[in-house]
Amino acid sequence: MAFPSALARRRFAFRALPAIALLLALLAPAAPALARDPVVLAAPGRVLALPLAALEALPAVTREVVFLTSRGEEHARYTGASLWSVLVGNGLVDPADLHALIRQVVIVTGGDGYVLVLSAGELAPELGAAPILLAHQRDGAPLPAARSPRLVVPGDRRGARQVFDVARIEVRTLPEPPKGENP
């Protein structure tokens, strides 16, 4: 059995390096989102920072929430700004453009990389009117820094759509289907 020459081994290693680098990149865990203070707000052509102090200064809404966890039923009273008012107040959505709202998605990412996708239409008062909060208090006390702000979805039976330590909120608009085409 013949062994490859040193030159052949080097050529193979050189050619294999890009494939190995790609494999390692694909297998590497995604980097978690940046810290929660400030929360990054993003939309096409626009990136803003929302410091926790500015969030706390917004008009507050309090909601009673009951949901199931792995430890049983949990009851709490959360206080914070409505997610809708944060989006509108920072110019990330246009409340008058209902046609655009039904094609917009709101992507909420926690500091641990947890991601939740909502429809802007479900948040809009003229459409779904979901009372979703970007909370900074629970039962009248500030949330711990590692869990604040917290996205709270009142009315959900389980707490799976709650996002702790919100780091980023991004609005994206889905493309309109081509005119005259019916899927």
SEMARSE-756644 format. One record per residue (C-alpha): residue number from 1; residue in one letter; x, y, z. Coordinates in nm, 2 decimals. Last residue first. Layout:
REM SEMARSE-756644
num: NUM, residuo: A, X: X, Y: Y, Z: Z $
...
END
This chain:
REM SEMARSE-756644
num: 183, residuo: P, X: -5.16, Y: 3.04, Z: -0.41 $
num: 182, residuo: N, X: -5.37, Y: 3.29, Z: -0.61 $
num: 181, residuo: E, X: -5.16, Y: 3.50, Z: -0.84 $
num: 180, residuo: G, X: -5.32, Y: 3.82, Z: -0.99 $
num: 179, residuo: K, X: -5.08, Y: 4.06, Z: -0.82 $
num: 178, residuo: P, X: -4.76, Y: 3.90, Z: -0.68 $
num: 177, residuo: P, X: -4.78, Y: 3.83, Z: -0.31 $
num: 176, residuo: E, X: -4.68, Y: 4.12, Z: -0.09 $
num: 175, residuo: P, X: -4.35, Y: 4.08, Z: 0.08 $
num: 174, residuo: L, X: -4.33, Y: 4.02, Z: 0.46 $
num: 173, residuo: T, X: -4.26, Y: 4.33, Z: 0.66 $
num: 172, residuo: R, X: -4.01, Y: 4.29, Z: 0.95 $
num: 171, residuo: V, X: -4.02, Y: 4.45, Z: 1.29 $
num: 170, residuo: E, X: -3.74, Y: 4.37, Z: 1.54 $
num: 169, residuo: I, X: -3.75, Y: 4.37, Z: 1.92 $
num: 168, residuo: R, X: -3.41, Y: 4.30, Z: 2.08 $
num: 167, residuo: A, X: -3.27, Y: 4.22, Z: 2.43 $
num: 166, residuo: V, X: -3.58, Y: 4.11, Z: 2.62 $
num: 165, residuo: D, X: -3.46, Y: 3.96, Z: 2.96 $
num: 164, residuo: F, X: -3.73, Y: 3.71, Z: 2.98 $
num: 163, residuo: V, X: -3.97, Y: 3.62, Z: 2.70 $
num: 162, residuo: Q, X: -4.32, Y: 3.50, Z: 2.77 $
num: 161, residuo: R, X: -4.46, Y: 3.30, Z: 2.49 $
num: 160, residuo: A, X: -4.43, Y: 2.96, Z: 2.67 $
num: 159, residuo: G, X: -4.63, Y: 3.08, Z: 2.97 $
num: 158, residuo: R, X: -4.92, Y: 2.84, Z: 2.92 $
num: 157, residuo: R, X: -5.29, Y: 2.92, Z: 2.90 $
num: 156, residuo: D, X: -5.21, Y: 3.25, Z: 2.72 $
num: 155, residuo: G, X: -5.45, Y: 3.53, Z: 2.82 $
num: 154, residuo: P, X: -5.19, Y: 3.78, Z: 2.91 $
num: 153, residuo: V, X: -4.87, Y: 3.76, Z: 2.70 $
num: 152, residuo: V, X: -4.58, Y: 3.91, Z: 2.90 $
num: 151, residuo: L, X: -4.25, Y: 4.02, Z: 2.75 $
num: 150, residuo: R, X: -4.01, Y: 4.07, Z: 3.03 $
num: 149, residuo: P, X: -3.77, Y: 4.36, Z: 3.08 $
num: 148, residuo: S, X: -3.61, Y: 4.25, Z: 3.29 $
num: 147, residuo: R, X: -3.52, Y: 3.90, Z: 3.38 $
num: 146, residuo: A, X: -3.15, Y: 3.93, Z: 3.47 $
num: 145, residuo: A, X: -3.21, Y: 4.27, Z: 3.63 $
num: 144, residuo: P, X: -3.47, Y: 4.12, Z: 3.87 $
num: 143, residuo: L, X: -3.82, Y: 4.25, Z: 3.81 $
num: 142, residuo: P, X: -3.91, Y: 4.57, Z: 4.00 $
num: 141, residuo: A, X: -4.17, Y: 4.51, Z: 4.27 $
num: 140, residuo: G, X: -4.55, Y: 4.59, Z: 4.24 $
num: 139, residuo: D, X: -4.65, Y: 4.23, Z: 4.18 $
num: 138, residuo: R, X: -4.41, Y: 4.20, Z: 3.89 $
num: 137, residuo: Q, X: -4.25, Y: 4.50, Z: 3.75 $
num: 136, residuo: H, X: -4.06, Y: 4.59, Z: 3.43 $
num: 135, residuo: A, X: -4.30, Y: 4.45, Z: 3.18 $
num: 134, residuo: L, X: -4.30, Y: 4.48, Z: 2.80 $
num: 133, residuo: L, X: -4.67, Y: 4.40, Z: 2.78 $
num: 132, residuo: I, X: -4.90, Y: 4.22, Z: 2.54 $
num: 131, residuo: P, X: -5.27, Y: 4.33, Z: 2.55 $
num: 130, residuo: A, X: -5.37, Y: 4.16, Z: 2.22 $
num: 129, residuo: A, X: -5.58, Y: 4.41, Z: 2.02 $
num: 128, residuo: G, X: -5.63, Y: 4.17, Z: 1.73 $
num: 127, residuo: L, X: -5.73, Y: 4.42, Z: 1.46 $
num: 126, residuo: E, X: -5.81, Y: 4.79, Z: 1.53 $
num: 125, residuo: P, X: -5.61, Y: 4.78, Z: 1.86 $
num: 124, residuo: A, X: -5.30, Y: 4.65, Z: 1.67 $
num: 123, residuo: L, X: -5.12, Y: 4.37, Z: 1.86 $
num: 122, residuo: E, X: -5.25, Y: 4.08, Z: 1.66 $
num: 121, residuo: G, X: -5.19, Y: 4.27, Z: 1.34 $
num: 120, residuo: A, X: -4.82, Y: 4.32, Z: 1.43 $
num: 119, residuo: S, X: -4.80, Y: 3.94, Z: 1.42 $
num: 118, residuo: L, X: -4.58, Y: 3.78, Z: 1.68 $
num: 117, residuo: V, X: -4.26, Y: 3.58, Z: 1.67 $
num: 116, residuo: L, X: -4.08, Y: 3.47, Z: 1.99 $
num: 115, residuo: V, X: -3.71, Y: 3.40, Z: 2.01 $
num: 114, residuo: Y, X: -3.50, Y: 3.27, Z: 2.31 $
num: 113, residuo: G, X: -3.14, Y: 3.37, Z: 2.25 $
num: 112, residuo: D, X: -3.05, Y: 3.40, Z: 2.63 $
num: 111, residuo: G, X: -3.08, Y: 3.78, Z: 2.63 $
num: 110, residuo: G, X: -3.43, Y: 3.74, Z: 2.49 $
num: 109, residuo: T, X: -3.54, Y: 3.80, Z: 2.13 $
num: 108, residuo: V, X: -3.87, Y: 3.94, Z: 2.02 $
num: 107, residuo: I, X: -3.95, Y: 3.92, Z: 1.64 $
num: 106, residuo: V, X: -4.25, Y: 4.13, Z: 1.54 $
num: 105, residuo: V, X: -4.40, Y: 4.03, Z: 1.21 $
num: 104, residuo: Q, X: -4.56, Y: 4.26, Z: 0.96 $
num: 103, residuo: R, X: -4.79, Y: 4.15, Z: 0.68 $
num: 102, residuo: I, X: -5.12, Y: 4.22, Z: 0.86 $
num: 101, residuo: L, X: -4.98, Y: 4.55, Z: 0.97 $
num: 100, residuo: A, X: -4.91, Y: 4.66, Z: 0.61 $
num: 99, residuo: H, X: -5.28, Y: 4.65, Z: 0.51 $
num: 98, residuo: L, X: -5.38, Y: 4.81, Z: 0.83 $
num: 97, residuo: D, X: -5.17, Y: 5.12, Z: 0.75 $
num: 96, residuo: A, X: -5.29, Y: 5.37, Z: 1.01 $
num: 95, residuo: P, X: -5.10, Y: 5.22, Z: 1.30 $
num: 94, residuo: D, X: -4.77, Y: 5.27, Z: 1.12 $
num: 93, residuo: V, X: -4.51, Y: 5.04, Z: 1.27 $
num: 92, residuo: L, X: -4.15, Y: 5.09, Z: 1.40 $
num: 91, residuo: G, X: -4.20, Y: 5.46, Z: 1.46 $
num: 90, residuo: N, X: -4.07, Y: 5.46, Z: 1.82 $
num: 89, residuo: G, X: -4.41, Y: 5.54, Z: 1.97 $
num: 88, residuo: V, X: -4.59, Y: 5.29, Z: 1.75 $
num: 87, residuo: L, X: -4.37, Y: 5.00, Z: 1.85 $
num: 86, residuo: V, X: -4.35, Y: 5.09, Z: 2.22 $
num: 85, residuo: S, X: -4.73, Y: 5.16, Z: 2.23 $
num: 84, residuo: W, X: -4.80, Y: 4.82, Z: 2.08 $
num: 83, residuo: L, X: -4.57, Y: 4.64, Z: 2.33 $
num: 82, residuo: S, X: -4.78, Y: 4.79, Z: 2.60 $
num: 81, residuo: A, X: -4.56, Y: 4.95, Z: 2.86 $
num: 80, residuo: G, X: -4.51, Y: 4.78, Z: 3.20 $
num: 79, residuo: T, X: -4.67, Y: 4.63, Z: 3.50 $
num: 78, residuo: Y, X: -4.73, Y: 4.26, Z: 3.57 $
num: 77, residuo: R, X: -4.96, Y: 4.11, Z: 3.83 $
num: 76, residuo: A, X: -4.89, Y: 3.74, Z: 3.89 $
num: 75, residuo: H, X: -5.06, Y: 3.41, Z: 3.93 $
num: 74, residuo: E, X: -4.88, Y: 3.08, Z: 3.85 $
num: 73, residuo: E, X: -5.05, Y: 2.74, Z: 3.80 $
num: 72, residuo: G, X: -4.83, Y: 2.43, Z: 3.84 $
num: 71, residuo: R, X: -4.45, Y: 2.37, Z: 3.87 $
num: 70, residuo: S, X: -4.39, Y: 2.30, Z: 3.50 $
num: 69, residuo: T, X: -4.58, Y: 2.63, Z: 3.44 $
num: 68, residuo: L, X: -4.94, Y: 2.71, Z: 3.37 $
num: 67, residuo: F, X: -5.07, Y: 3.06, Z: 3.33 $
num: 66, residuo: V, X: -5.25, Y: 3.34, Z: 3.52 $
num: 65, residuo: V, X: -5.19, Y: 3.70, Z: 3.45 $
num: 64, residuo: E, X: -5.33, Y: 4.02, Z: 3.60 $
num: 63, residuo: R, X: -5.24, Y: 4.31, Z: 3.39 $
num: 62, residuo: T, X: -5.10, Y: 4.66, Z: 3.48 $
num: 61, residuo: V, X: -5.04, Y: 4.93, Z: 3.21 $
num: 60, residuo: A, X: -4.77, Y: 5.19, Z: 3.25 $
num: 59, residuo: P, X: -4.73, Y: 5.51, Z: 3.04 $
num: 58, residuo: L, X: -4.36, Y: 5.52, Z: 2.94 $
num: 57, residuo: A, X: -4.10, Y: 5.62, Z: 3.20 $
num: 56, residuo: E, X: -4.01, Y: 5.26, Z: 3.28 $
num: 55, residuo: L, X: -3.92, Y: 5.20, Z: 2.92 $
num: 54, residuo: A, X: -3.70, Y: 5.51, Z: 2.92 $
num: 53, residuo: A, X: -3.52, Y: 5.38, Z: 3.23 $
num: 52, residuo: L, X: -3.48, Y: 5.04, Z: 3.07 $
num: 51, residuo: P, X: -3.29, Y: 5.21, Z: 2.78 $
num: 50, residuo: L, X: -3.46, Y: 5.18, Z: 2.44 $
num: 49, residuo: A, X: -3.19, Y: 5.19, Z: 2.17 $
num: 48, residuo: L, X: -3.29, Y: 5.24, Z: 1.80 $
num: 47, residuo: V, X: -3.22, Y: 5.08, Z: 1.47 $
num: 46, residuo: R, X: -3.39, Y: 5.20, Z: 1.15 $
num: 45, residuo: G, X: -3.36, Y: 5.12, Z: 0.78 $
num: 44, residuo: P, X: -3.59, Y: 4.82, Z: 0.80 $
num: 43, residuo: A, X: -3.71, Y: 4.79, Z: 1.16 $
num: 42, residuo: A, X: -3.51, Y: 4.76, Z: 1.48 $
num: 41, residuo: L, X: -3.55, Y: 4.82, Z: 1.85 $
num: 40, residuo: V, X: -3.25, Y: 4.72, Z: 2.07 $
num: 39, residuo: V, X: -3.33, Y: 4.70, Z: 2.44 $
num: 38, residuo: P, X: -3.08, Y: 4.90, Z: 2.63 $
num: 37, residuo: D, X: -3.02, Y: 4.75, Z: 2.87 $
num: 36, residuo: R, X: -3.12, Y: 4.39, Z: 2.78 $
num: 35, residuo: A, X: -2.77, Y: 4.25, Z: 2.72 $
num: 34, residuo: L, X: -2.69, Y: 4.14, Z: 2.37 $
num: 33, residuo: A, X: -2.86, Y: 3.84, Z: 2.20 $
num: 32, residuo: P, X: -2.71, Y: 3.50, Z: 2.25 $
num: 31, residuo: A, X: -2.45, Y: 3.37, Z: 2.01 $
num: 30, residuo: A, X: -2.58, Y: 3.08, Z: 1.81 $
num: 29, residuo: P, X: -2.43, Y: 2.74, Z: 1.90 $
num: 28, residuo: A, X: -2.15, Y: 2.62, Z: 1.68 $
num: 27, residuo: L, X: -2.24, Y: 2.33, Z: 1.46 $
num: 26, residuo: L, X: -2.28, Y: 2.54, Z: 1.14 $
num: 25, residuo: A, X: -1.96, Y: 2.73, Z: 1.20 $
num: 24, residuo: L, X: -1.76, Y: 2.41, Z: 1.27 $
num: 23, residuo: L, X: -1.89, Y: 2.26, Z: 0.95 $
num: 22, residuo: L, X: -1.80, Y: 2.57, Z: 0.75 $
num: 21, residuo: A, X: -1.45, Y: 2.58, Z: 0.90 $
num: 20, residuo: I, X: -1.40, Y: 2.20, Z: 0.82 $
num: 19, residuo: A, X: -1.51, Y: 2.26, Z: 0.46 $
num: 18, residuo: P, X: -1.28, Y: 2.56, Z: 0.42 $
num: 17, residuo: L, X: -0.99, Y: 2.36, Z: 0.57 $
num: 16, residuo: A, X: -1.03, Y: 2.05, Z: 0.36 $
num: 15, residuo: R, X: -0.86, Y: 2.19, Z: 0.05 $
num: 14, residuo: F, X: -0.55, Y: 2.29, Z: 0.25 $
num: 13, residuo: A, X: -0.54, Y: 1.96, Z: 0.43 $
num: 12, residuo: F, X: -0.57, Y: 1.76, Z: 0.10 $
num: 11, residuo: R, X: -0.29, Y: 1.98, Z: -0.06 $
num: 10, residuo: R, X: -0.07, Y: 1.93, Z: 0.24 $
num: 9, residuo: R, X: -0.12, Y: 1.55, Z: 0.23 $
num: 8, residuo: A, X: -0.04, Y: 1.54, Z: -0.14 $
num: 7, residuo: L, X: 0.28, Y: 1.74, Z: -0.09 $
num: 6, residuo: A, X: 0.39, Y: 1.50, Z: 0.19 $
num: 5, residuo: S, X: 0.34, Y: 1.21, Z: -0.05 $
num: 4, residuo: P, X: 0.05, Y: 0.98, Z: -0.01 $
num: 3, residuo: F, X: 0.13, Y: 0.63, Z: 0.13 $
num: 2, residuo: A, X: 0.14, Y: 0.33, Z: -0.10 $
num: 1, residuo: M, X: 0.00, Y: 0.00, Z: 0.00 $
END
